[in-house]
Amino acid sequence: MKEANLTLDINEKPPVLKWIILALQHVFAMFGATILVPILVNSAAGQTVLTIPVALVTSGIGTLIYILCTKGKSPVYLGSSFAFITPLAVGAMKAGIGGAMVGTMLVGIIYVIVAIIISFFGKDWIKKLLPPIVIGPMIMIIGLSLASNAVSEIGISADITNIDYKGVIVALFTFLVTAVVMLKGKGFLKIIPFLVGMVSGYILAVILGLVDFTSVLEATFFSLPNFVLPFVSYTPTLAAALTIAPIALVTMAEHIGDHTALSTIIGKDLLKEPGLNRTLLGDGLATFAAGLLGGPANTTYGENTSVVGMTKIASVWVIGLAAIFAILLGFLGKFTAIVSTIPNAVLGGVSLLLYGFIAVNGLKVLIENKVDFSKSRNVIIASSMLVLGLGGAVINVSTVAVSGMSLAAVIGILLNLLLPKDDEVIEENKEEEKEEEKTEENKDNEEVDNLVVLDHPLIEHKLSILRDKNTGTKEFRELVGEIGMFLCYEAMSDAKLEDVDIETPIKKLKTKRLNEDKYAFLPILRAGTGMLDGLIKVIPNAKIGHIGMYRNEETLEPVRYFFKVPSDVKEREVLVLDPMLATGGSGCDAITQLKNEGVKNIKFLCLIAAPEGVERMKKEHPDVKIYTAALDEKLNEKGYIVPGLGDAGDRIFGTK
């Protein structure tokens, strides 16, 4: 599905000058994070494990490998992964550079194996293996395990007796600039806060005399990156394999999340086409190639996804040129020498925010997925992982050691699979009992899974007039609003009321009222607006959003051209309005976009539904309940509901 406001299709090559400018934007977006990984790994390990030129080259090569594996159907850039900073540092300290690189190659192999399994068995098992209760603490450990390193780089750790105040000032300045750009930055600046912070801190460090340019003067303009090759630079060893490899399970979740976000931006489900098996294969082979050449593990870059969203250009040609530029940068000796002179104070200022940012993202996973810590099972999993991951736990098996976050990941997965779920079963049974009681109380409704069909003489009467091809525009429009009002009434049957004190003409009274400010109505343009009048009569203070779509008459798929919702939409219950649920494409796409905005409570209201649309909605969004006035027979060969009522938009607005 192609989004209408993209100025270039995925496989369309832009004009040369525009092509170069767009590619450079992607290079700047990935640059800060990509070079930061080798710098931080070396700092944490106390030795040179990775080099910036190799990281840049393997980033570009990895992206080109990914493009080939996905048949040029996914505009994703791959760069150095923050998740592997600590594992690579620990792996290098235990087994040298060889151990770190073999571990990186194993990560790539794990990705490839998972891609093959998905090709045969699908991807649903991944969610069961890696639920939020495992992923959230794992991400928190990745960030917090490096906290002491950031403090040391700033120069304020407990073992430092003589504080270098110039360094502290540079670190503080770097931190503040990065934070301000994250908070106040607009457009492209907001995408590269860490790069802006590093450059600003570096300039101040130069002014204060903290930068030594000797290595820059000695460096040549062009130089061959110091590739680290197995059997040439080191003898491969598996001693650090279990320290590094398990992190692949966590970054897979990151991989899926980034592809889901990009899918929403470009209007095409990348997990279906080219498919998660191909995207994981590309990521895996890219990471294997990186380890083979002495580079860090690769991952999909959210910064570059943001560039696609900002420029509205999803051309794989642009991504490919950015990858070539990254490779060329790796051969510029003077350039990489300048980067290597960045003082620890600058890195500390950035790291103070970066590591905390990573940890908070783990907390965000738990919050957004509503992980319930009143359940002992969740407490046991999370607390065990955090203590093992941050406490320095190590298990030695012969010459192989499992430690820190890798051990936490393994234990978290095992606990999630093995701990009984009795509490959850009880809760599910209670919910089922409530649903049964609700069904008994609402005998006027026919409810199947997530579908509620209004069954009432008045609804049937009004639908009969609505279906009649002789019904005029004015009457049709009024009936759509009226039925919309009835649908809203039913959808609000579970609304929570708040206690208020009022005074009647007779006496004071404690009663209940609806907080109308907690709701938002989202009509799908253009036909959905016809239902809006009826709902506003029921909840006049609800906020209104709009999503613009039209149907491609050849593919029958929705094409999105507009999306505008209240800024606090994720705090509200959202009712999505569309008169017809036919193929389900528009409804599912709208709901996917809302979920990407953080909305958790969504209901879908339509006048008429087809079984095909209901089934698709149930498959893609089983948590979203559908409220409809009628469930019709089927879709015809043109994708229209039978018997239906024709094109609702044309009949509402009198355009046909």
KOLRO-663259 format. One line per field, with one value per residue (C-alpha): residue number from 1; residue in one letter; chain; x, y, z. Coordinates in pm, whole numbers, always signed. Each point is the difference from the previous one (the first is absolute). Layout:
# KOLRO-663259
guza: [NUM, ...] $
lomi: [A, ...] $
dovo: [A, ...] $
u: [X, ...] $
v: [Y, ...] $
w: [Z, ...] $
This chain:
# KOLRO-663259
guza: [1, 2, 3, 4, 5, 6, 7, 8, 9, 10, 11, 12, 13, 14, 15, 16, 17, 18, 19, 20, 21, 22, 23, 24, 25, 26, 27, 28, 29, 30, 31, 32, 33, 34, 35, 36, 37, 38, 39, 40, 41, 42, 43, 44, 45, 46, 47, 48, 49, 50, 51, 52, 53, 54, 55, 56, 57, 58, 59, 60, 61, 62, 63, 64, 65, 66, 67, 68, 69, 70, 71, 72, 73, 74, 75, 76, 77, 78, 79, 80, 81, 82, 83, 84, 85, 86, 87, 88, 89, 90, 91, 92, 93, 94, 95, 96, 97, 98, 99, 100, 101, 102, 103, 104, 105, 106, 107, 108, 109, 110, 111, 112, 113, 114, 115, 116, 117, 118, 119, 120, 121, 122, 123, 124, 125, 126, 127, 128, 129, 130, 131, 132, 133, 134, 135, 136, 137, 138, 139, 140, 141, 142, 143, 144, 145, 146, 147, 148, 149, 150, 151, 152, 153, 154, 155, 156, 157, 158, 159, 160, 161, 162, 163, 164, 165, 166, 167, 168, 169, 170, 171, 172, 173, 174, 175, 176, 177, 178, 179, 180, 181, 182, 183, 184, 185, 186, 187, 188, 189, 190, 191, 192, 193, 194, 195, 196, 197, 198, 199, 200, 201, 202, 203, 204, 205, 206, 207, 208, 209, 210, 211, 212, 213, 214, 215, 216, 217, 218, 219, 220, 221, 222, 223, 224, 225, 226, 227, 228, 229, 230, 231, 232, 233, 234, 235, 236, 237, 238, 239, 240, 241, 242, 243, 244, 245, 246, 247, 248, 249, 250, 251, 252, 253, 254, 255, 256, 257, 258, 259, 260, 261, 262, 263, 264, 265, 266, 267, 268, 269, 270, 271, 272, 273, 274, 275, 276, 277, 278, 279, 280, 281, 282, 283, 284, 285, 286, 287, 288, 289, 290, 291, 292, 293, 294, 295, 296, 297, 298, 299, 300, 301, 302, 303, 304, 305, 306, 307, 308, 309, 310, 311, 312, 313, 314, 315, 316, 317, 318, 319, 320, 321, 322, 323, 324, 325, 326, 327, 328, 329, 330, 331, 332, 333, 334, 335, 336, 337, 338, 339, 340, 341, 342, 343, 344, 345, 346, 347, 348, 349, 350, 351, 352, 353, 354, 355, 356, 357, 358, 359, 360, 361, 362, 363, 364, 365, 366, 367, 368, 369, 370, 371, 372, 373, 374, 375, 376, 377, 378, 379, 380, 381, 382, 383, 384, 385, 386, 387, 388, 389, 390, 391, 392, 393, 394, 395, 396, 397, 398, 399, 400, 401, 402, 403, 404, 405, 406, 407, 408, 409, 410, 411, 412, 413, 414, 415, 416, 417, 418, 419, 420, 421, 422, 423, 424, 425, 426, 427, 428, 429, 430, 431, 432, 433, 434, 435, 436, 437, 438, 439, 440, 441, 442, 443, 444, 445, 446, 447, 448, 449, 450, 451, 452, 453, 454, 455, 456, 457, 458, 459, 460, 461, 462, 463, 464, 465, 466, 467, 468, 469, 470, 471, 472, 473, 474, 475, 476, 477, 478, 479, 480, 481, 482, 483, 484, 485, 486, 487, 488, 489, 490, 491, 492, 493, 494, 495, 496, 497, 498, 499, 500, 501, 502, 503, 504, 505, 506, 507, 508, 509, 510, 511, 512, 513, 514, 515, 516, 517, 518, 519, 520, 521, 522, 523, 524, 525, 526, 527, 528, 529, 530, 531, 532, 533, 534, 535, 536, 537, 538, 539, 540, 541, 542, 543, 544, 545, 546, 547, 548, 549, 550, 551, 552, 553, 554, 555, 556, 557, 558, 559, 560, 561, 562, 563, 564, 565, 566, 567, 568, 569, 570, 571, 572, 573, 574, 575, 576, 577, 578, 579, 580, 581, 582, 583, 584, 585, 586, 587, 588, 589, 590, 591, 592, 593, 594, 595, 596, 597, 598, 599, 600, 601, 602, 603, 604, 605, 606, 607, 608, 609, 610, 611, 612, 613, 614, 615, 616, 617, 618, 619, 620, 621, 622, 623, 624, 625, 626, 627, 628, 629, 630, 631, 632, 633, 634, 635, 636, 637, 638, 639, 640, 641, 642, 643, 644, 645, 646, 647, 648, 649, 650, 651, 652, 653, 654, 655, 656] $
lomi: [M, K, E, A, N, L, T, L, D, I, N, E, K, P, P, V, L, K, W, I, I, L, A, L, Q, H, V, F, A, M, F, G, A, T, I, L, V, P, I, L, V, N, S, A, A, G, Q, T, V, L, T, I, P, V, A, L, V, T, S, G, I, G, T, L, I, Y, I, L, C, T, K, G, K, S, P, V, Y, L, G, S, S, F, A, F, I, T, P, L, A, V, G, A, M, K, A, G, I, G, G, A, M, V, G, T, M, L, V, G, I, I, Y, V, I, V, A, I, I, I, S, F, F, G, K, D, W, I, K, K, L, L, P, P, I, V, I, G, P, M, I, M, I, I, G, L, S, L, A, S, N, A, V, S, E, I, G, I, S, A, D, I, T, N, I, D, Y, K, G, V, I, V, A, L, F, T, F, L, V, T, A, V, V, M, L, K, G, K, G, F, L, K, I, I, P, F, L, V, G, M, V, S, G, Y, I, L, A, V, I, L, G, L, V, D, F, T, S, V, L, E, A, T, F, F, S, L, P, N, F, V, L, P, F, V, S, Y, T, P, T, L, A, A, A, L, T, I, A, P, I, A, L, V, T, M, A, E, H, I, G, D, H, T, A, L, S, T, I, I, G, K, D, L, L, K, E, P, G, L, N, R, T, L, L, G, D, G, L, A, T, F, A, A, G, L, L, G, G, P, A, N, T, T, Y, G, E, N, T, S, V, V, G, M, T, K, I, A, S, V, W, V, I, G, L, A, A, I, F, A, I, L, L, G, F, L, G, K, F, T, A, I, V, S, T, I, P, N, A, V, L, G, G, V, S, L, L, L, Y, G, F, I, A, V, N, G, L, K, V, L, I, E, N, K, V, D, F, S, K, S, R, N, V, I, I, A, S, S, M, L, V, L, G, L, G, G, A, V, I, N, V, S, T, V, A, V, S, G, M, S, L, A, A, V, I, G, I, L, L, N, L, L, L, P, K, D, D, E, V, I, E, E, N, K, E, E, E, K, E, E, E, K, T, E, E, N, K, D, N, E, E, V, D, N, L, V, V, L, D, H, P, L, I, E, H, K, L, S, I, L, R, D, K, N, T, G, T, K, E, F, R, E, L, V, G, E, I, G, M, F, L, C, Y, E, A, M, S, D, A, K, L, E, D, V, D, I, E, T, P, I, K, K, L, K, T, K, R, L, N, E, D, K, Y, A, F, L, P, I, L, R, A, G, T, G, M, L, D, G, L, I, K, V, I, P, N, A, K, I, G, H, I, G, M, Y, R, N, E, E, T, L, E, P, V, R, Y, F, F, K, V, P, S, D, V, K, E, R, E, V, L, V, L, D, P, M, L, A, T, G, G, S, G, C, D, A, I, T, Q, L, K, N, E, G, V, K, N, I, K, F, L, C, L, I, A, A, P, E, G, V, E, R, M, K, K, E, H, P, D, V, K, I, Y, T, A, A, L, D, E, K, L, N, E, K, G, Y, I, V, P, G, L, G, D, A, G, D, R, I, F, G, T, K] $
dovo: [A, A, A, A, A, A, A, A, A, A, A, A, A, A, A, A, A, A, A, A, A, A, A, A, A, A, A, A, A, A, A, A, A, A, A, A, A, A, A, A, A, A, A, A, A, A, A, A, A, A, A, A, A, A, A, A, A, A, A, A, A, A, A, A, A, A, A, A, A, A, A, A, A, A, A, A, A, A, A, A, A, A, A, A, A, A, A, A, A, A, A, A, A, A, A, A, A, A, A, A, A, A, A, A, A, A, A, A, A, A, A, A, A, A, A, A, A, A, A, A, A, A, A, A, A, A, A, A, A, A, A, A, A, A, A, A, A, A, A, A, A, A, A, A, A, A, A, A, A, A, A, A, A, A, A, A, A, A, A, A, A, A, A, A, A, A, A, A, A, A, A, A, A, A, A, A, A, A, A, A, A, A, A, A, A, A, A, A, A, A, A, A, A, A, A, A, A, A, A, A, A, A, A, A, A, A, A, A, A, A, A, A, A, A, A, A, A, A, A, A, A, A, A, A, A, A, A, A, A, A, A, A, A, A, A, A, A, A, A, A, A, A, A, A, A, A, A, A, A, A, A, A, A, A, A, A, A, A, A, A, A, A, A, A, A, A, A, A, A, A, A, A, A, A, A, A, A, A, A, A, A, A, A, A, A, A, A, A, A, A, A, A, A, A, A, A, A, A, A, A, A, A, A, A, A, A, A, A, A, A, A, A, A, A, A, A, A, A, A, A, A, A, A, A, A, A, A, A, A, A, A, A, A, A, A, A, A, A, A, A, A, A, A, A, A, A, A, A, A, A, A, A, A, A, A, A, A, A, A, A, A, A, A, A, A, A, A, A, A, A, A, A, A, A, A, A, A, A, A, A, A, A, A, A, A, A, A, A, A, A, A, A, A, A, A, A, A, A, A, A, A, A, A, A, A, A, A, A, A, A, A, A, A, A, A, A, A, A, A, A, A, A, A, A, A, A, A, A, A, A, A, A, A, A, A, A, A, A, A, A, A, A, A, A, A, A, A, A, A, A, A, A, A, A, A, A, A, A, A, A, A, A, A, A, A, A, A, A, A, A, A, A, A, A, A, A, A, A, A, A, A, A, A, A, A, A, A, A, A, A, A, A, A, A, A, A, A, A, A, A, A, A, A, A, A, A, A, A, A, A, A, A, A, A, A, A, A, A, A, A, A, A, A, A, A, A, A, A, A, A, A, A, A, A, A, A, A, A, A, A, A, A, A, A, A, A, A, A, A, A, A, A, A, A, A, A, A, A, A, A, A, A, A, A, A, A, A, A, A, A, A, A, A, A, A, A, A, A, A, A, A, A, A, A, A, A, A, A, A, A, A, A, A, A, A, A, A, A, A, A, A, A, A, A, A, A, A, A, A, A, A, A, A, A, A, A, A, A, A, A, A, A, A, A, A, A, A, A, A, A, A, A, A, A, A, A, A, A, A, A, A, A, A, A, A, A, A, A, A, A, A, A, A, A, A, A] $
u: [+0, +148, -50, -114, +216, +330, +171, +204, -89, +234, +169, -3, +333, -9, +182, +377, +31, -307, +126, +333, -161, -246, +275, +213, -295, -3, +377, -24, -291, +194, +347, -12, -134, +216, +332, -107, -23, +369, +108, -210, +91, +370, -49, -189, +246, +312, +147, -57, -270, -166, +114, -212, +104, -95, -329, -87, +101, -187, -304, -5, +74, -263, -263, +78, -26, -336, -127, +97, -165, -323, -1, +18, -346, +90, +163, +189, +348, +212, +248, +191, -224, +10, -131, +337, +224, +33, -1, +277, +206, -43, +62, +324, +120, -64, +109, +169, -107, -45, -260, -191, -1, -103, -283, -111, +2, -208, -259, -29, -34, -280, -186, +35, -123, -303, -70, -2, -233, -238, -7, -140, -197, -93, +90, -259, +235, +239, -255, -45, +374, +67, -295, +26, +80, +327, +81, -61, +248, +251, +7, +25, +305, +166, -22, +67, +294, +202, -94, +330, +193, -179, +76, +371, +17, -146, +272, -211, +24, +95, +355, +90, +164, +94, -296, +76, -252, +55, -103, -305, -104, +34, -202, -274, -10, -20, -279, -201, +33, -109, -296, -112, +13, -205, -257, -11, +159, -207, +12, +327, +171, -237, +116, +372, +16, +302, +198, -80, +96, +331, +95, -88, +190, +298, +19, -5, +268, +220, -47, +95, +310, -115, +56, +336, +18, +332, -163, -195, +318, +171, -293, -15, -297, -86, +72, -111, -224, +157, -215, +18, -20, -31, +312, +192, -44, -110, -83, -380, -126, -345, +105, -215, -278, -263, +84, -92, -228, -314, -39, -118, -332, -47, +106, -247, -277, +164, +18, -372, -89, +204, -148, -351, +60, +143, -292, -240, +199, +22, -344, +133, +22, +369, -54, -219, +187, +292, -81, +157, +197, +177, +57, +149, +211, +138, +70, +160, +231, +94, +98, +193, +192, +70, +145, +200, +168, +42, -304, -286, -332, -247, -356, -280, +32, -298, +180, -10, -362, -69, +173, -234, -297, +131, +93, -290, +245, +33, +235, +233, +232, +48, +77, +243, +189, +18, +158, +261, +79, +49, +246, +195, +14, +175, +292, +52, +295, -6, -371, +12, +306, -198, -280, +252, +106, -341, +75, -151, -183, -203, -81, -98, -243, -167, +7, -167, -307, +41, +27, -289, -199, +51, -104, -312, -98, -3, -229, -215, -45, -141, -230, -136, -75, -166, +214, -173, +250, -270, +48, +279, +101, +96, +183, +206, +103, +89, +179, +205, +109, +94, +204, +184, +57, +126, +163, +284, -121, +212, -49, +306, -57, +339, +166, -328, -144, -355, -12, -183, -276, +41, -63, -295, -149, +28, -143, -283, -103, +14, -199, -265, -36, +12, -177, -368, -260, -271, -64, -47, -234, -213, -14, -96, -276, -132, -1, -187, -259, -46, -45, -261, -188, +15, -138, -293, -70, +16, -220, -86, +355, +161, +365, +260, +359, +85, -319, -319, -295, -288, -328, -293, -321, +87, +346, -146, -261, +256, +242, -279, -47, +379, +49, -275, +161, -287, +80, +114, +324, -158, -186, +297, +232, -239, -44, +379, +28, -290, +138, +341, -164, -142, +341, +165, -263, +87, +377, -18, -172, +324, +81, +135, -180, +142, -167, -120, -201, -295, -304, -345, -285, -89, +327, +371, +91, +306, -28, +218, +114, +210, +332, -54, +355, +133, -143, +95, -192, +200, -205, +171, -37, -213, -301, +80, -88, -362, -20, +167, -310, -178, +291, +57, -359, +78, +344, +30, +334, +191, +304, -7, +276, -1, +170, -26, -23, -140, -23, +214, -264, +249, +162, -294, +263, -27, +226, +69, +51, -73, +39, -76, -94, -5, +351, -101, -185, +181, -165, -349, -245, -32, -307, +92, -289, -50, -346, +122, +229, +57, +349, +111, +306, -84, -114, +304, +239, -158, +16, +364, +89, -183, +183, +328, -103, -35, -381, -104, -380, -161, -348, -119, -350, -158, -348, +50, +272, +102, +127, +330, +61, -94, +236, +290, -63, -16, +329, +197, -160, -172, -8, -222, -376, -217, -347, -224, -367, +10, +223, -64, +56, +330, +212, -52, +282, +37, +38, -347, -212, -300, -286, +159, -116, +238, +280, -74, +218, -167, -346, +82, +144, -211, +303, -146] $
v: [+0, +329, +322, +278, +276, -179, +191, -300, -367, -247, -105, +338, +178, +378, +265, -2, +318, -84, -357, +117, +249, -260, -260, +247, +59, -373, +1, +282, -179, -322, +147, +101, -333, -211, +154, +20, -377, -80, +297, -118, -367, +84, +226, -270, -276, +208, -109, +43, -248, +188, +280, +280, -55, -368, +85, +244, -242, -297, +221, +83, -356, -135, +237, -108, -367, +75, +171, -307, -244, +200, +37, +378, +10, +145, +346, -89, +114, -223, +145, -93, -134, +155, -327, -166, +262, -179, -359, +84, +174, -290, -255, +174, +16, -373, -140, +280, +153, -348, -88, +324, -49, -367, +98, +266, -253, -238, +275, +18, -378, +5, +259, -221, -309, +190, +130, -358, -115, +289, -102, -339, +67, +371, +267, -34, -210, +295, +195, -298, -43, +373, +166, +357, -131, -140, +272, +295, -100, -109, +346, +158, -215, +99, +367, -21, -241, +281, +267, -18, +33, +326, +140, -89, +171, +317, -16, -6, -364, -95, -112, +342, +223, +300, +111, +158, +282, +82, -352, +19, +330, -156, -305, +218, +221, -304, -146, +324, +58, -359, +30, +336, -134, -302, +227, +300, -116, +30, -199, -174, +134, -199, -319, +53, +133, -214, +110, +367, -46, -167, +267, +281, -161, -66, +366, +109, -259, +144, +352, -122, -178, -357, -131, -124, +24, -185, -314, +209, +163, -337, -170, -37, +129, -350, -319, -362, -85, -241, -302, -278, -337, -351, -221, +311, +242, -257, -363, -43, -102, -67, +113, +316, -138, -32, +347, +161, -230, +4, +376, -88, -100, +354, +179, -213, +176, +332, -117, -79, +330, +211, -178, +44, +373, +38, -200, +256, +289, -140, -161, -349, -296, -96, -299, -149, +126, -59, -187, -33, -303, +208, +306, -219, -183, +333, +124, -333, -23, +367, -66, -315, +202, +270, -253, -160, +335, +115, +227, +26, -182, +182, +104, +191, +373, +194, +325, -92, -109, +349, +150, -196, +130, +358, +10, -223, -172, -376, -73, -296, +171, +279, -251, -183, +322, +87, -343, +69, +339, -173, -245, +287, +185, -301, +53, +371, -11, +366, -14, -309, +139, +311, -220, -199, +321, +45, +39, -230, +297, +44, -371, +12, +287, -186, -333, +145, +57, -290, -281, +138, +42, -369, -104, +216, -159, -333, +149, +140, -352, -116, +300, -2, -371, +44, -262, -60, -9, -88, -351, -188, -173, +328, +121, -321, +21, +370, +5, -312, +144, +340, -142, -254, +248, +285, -202, -147, -361, -250, -370, -180, -312, -142, +279, +178, +262, +137, +329, +327, +89, -323, -205, +225, -51, -381, -9, +237, -214, -320, +149, +129, -344, -203, +204, -94, +248, -90, +363, +93, -294, +112, +352, -132, -210, +306, +194, -283, -3, +376, -40, -273, +223, +285, -225, -95, +362, +107, -255, +254, -30, -276, -21, -223, +36, +364, +74, +161, +14, +221, -192, +233, +75, +369, -78, -244, +259, +276, -233, -100, +363, +51, -295, +113, +146, +249, +163, +359, +162, +204, -296, -233, +241, +40, -376, -56, +246, -160, -353, +136, +129, -347, -160, +249, -77, -371, +55, +209, -275, -65, +369, +84, +279, +236, +106, +362, +208, +194, +176, -65, +251, -221, -112, -66, -327, -214, -132, -119, +165, -86, +178, +90, +132, -358, -83, +67, -71, -84, -9, -150, +257, +57, -222, -31, +366, -86, -194, +276, +218, -282, -71, +367, +20, -275, +127, +362, +69, -290, +101, -61, -140, -92, -258, +38, -313, -108, -343, -101, -146, -244, -144, +77, +112, +332, +293, +238, +370, +178, -68, +254, -92, +176, +36, -200, -268, -284, +106, -29, -271, +27, -88, -51, +75, -143, -84, -313, -278, -175, -143, +146, +169, +357, -89, -217, +259, +278, -209, -96, +369, +80, -278, +137, +331, -184, -39, -303, +21, -8, -92, -16, +118, -71, -14, -323, -266, -285, -331, +48, +337, -132, -295, +225, +235, -294, -136, +327, +172, -260, +250, +247, -52, +67, +152, -22, +31, -299, -289, -57, -307, +54, +217, -9, -16, +380, +0, +143, -136, -212, +92, +315, +351, +110, +255, +167, +303, +73, -37, +217, +283, -45, -41, -281] $
w: [+0, -111, +194, -233, +145, -70, -278, -115, -9, +171, -325, -179, -47, +63, -209, +67, +212, +209, +29, +146, +244, +130, +40, +199, +235, +73, +53, +256, +170, +52, +48, +367, +122, -230, +108, +364, +36, -67, +215, +295, -41, +7, +302, +191, -94, +70, -335, -374, -97, -286, -229, -144, -366, +15, +174, -282, -275, +150, +54, -372, -112, +238, -139, -358, +105, +161, -317, -207, +244, +4, -381, +28, +162, +341, +49, +320, +105, +224, +248, +316, +278, +349, +144, -55, +165, +333, -138, -248, +269, +244, -274, -100, +362, +42, -335, -192, -329, -148, +263, -65, -378, +13, +233, -251, -283, +212, +44, -377, -23, +261, -209, -310, +187, +132, -352, -131, +280, -73, -368, +102, +319, -3, +255, +280, +215, +38, +205, +231, +43, +47, +175, +142, +350, -141, -256, +237, +278, -265, -158, +346, +78, -328, +99, +374, -25, -158, +255, +192, -326, -82, +345, -39, -340, +150, +266, +318, +108, +357, -94, -145, +261, -215, -206, -338, +6, -367, -86, +225, -163, -348, +108, +151, -310, -230, +210, +3, -377, -71, +238, -143, -357, +106, +164, -231, -325, -317, -321, -76, +315, +221, -170, +79, +359, +97, -305, +72, +366, -89, -255, +244, +287, -227, -102, +365, +82, -277, +141, +350, -133, +68, -354, -132, -382, -35, -138, -253, -130, -30, -173, -380, -198, -117, +192, +0, +299, +247, -78, +259, -177, +149, -29, -112, +290, +260, +63, +32, +343, +146, +348, -15, -219, +272, +127, -332, -201, +227, -55, -351, +156, +130, -318, -198, +187, -91, -362, -9, +169, -245, -301, +138, +47, -351, -143, +142, -148, -353, -2, -71, +238, -20, +230, -275, -307, -26, +325, +345, -117, -266, +222, +275, -259, -125, +353, +94, -302, +48, +363, -97, -262, +260, +244, -280, -77, +362, +31, +254, -32, -223, +71, -170, +67, +133, -91, -368, +28, +133, -305, -227, +199, -11, -371, -112, -233, +39, -291, +51, -249, +255, +277, -228, -86, +371, +58, -271, +159, +338, -157, -158, +334, +150, -238, +88, +240, +106, +68, +221, +180, +96, +137, +206, +181, +168, +375, +262, +150, -320, -7, +367, -60, -285, +182, +310, -213, -242, +255, +203, -322, -81, +352, -7, -333, +181, +264, -280, -143, +334, +38, -355, +16, +341, +173, +333, +288, +248, -140, +174, -321, -168, +311, +15, -368, -1, +337, -80, -332, +143, +288, -217, -281, +218, +278, -205, +14, -198, -75, -141, -208, -93, -203, -70, +235, +17, +185, +60, -242, -201, +312, +86, -348, +24, +354, -95, -296, +206, +290, -239, -159, +323, +269, +40, -118, +252, +94, -363, -59, +295, -139, -344, +153, +183, -325, -174, +278, -38, -377, +56, +243, -246, -277, +221, +82, -366, -171, -266, -133, -201, +114, -165, +130, -57, -198, +138, -240, +109, -28, +52, -198, -27, -139, -253, -102, -55, -182, -236, -104, -14, -237, -238, -314, -27, +337, -58, +117, +282, +152, -52, +181, +292, +38, +4, +288, +189, -31, +99, +319, +77, -62, +236, +265, -19, -19, +320, +200, +190, +61, +345, +185, +260, +324, +8, +248, -140, +139, -144, +54, +298, +166, -28, -170, -67, -355, -289, -321, -302, -44, -365, -31, +3, -342, -361, -321, -311, -322, -303, -277, -170, +77, +373, +56, -79, +327, +201, +58, +180, +233, +83, +117, +252, +113, -117, +176, -158, -205, -375, -222, -368, -217, -377, -215, -331, -157, -296, -229, -154, +312, +236, +253, +189, -92, +291, -72, +331, +373, +275, +357, +340, +146, +308, -196, +178, +327, -150, -100, -377, -206, -366, -238, -349, -143, -180, +125, -334, -56, +332, -153, +95, +351, +75, -138, +206, +317, -66, -31, +325, +184, -128, +157, +334, +8, +205, +13, -345, -125, -360, -100, -340, -149, -195, +16, -230, +142, -185, +166, +343, -40, -105, +291, +240, -137, -1, +301, +221, +289, -192, +34, -305, +39, -305, -88, -239, -103, -371, -219, -183, -230, -377, -255, +16, +377, +74, +285, -106, +37, +146, -81, -275, +43, +334, -73, -333, +153, +303, -207, -312, -227, -209] $
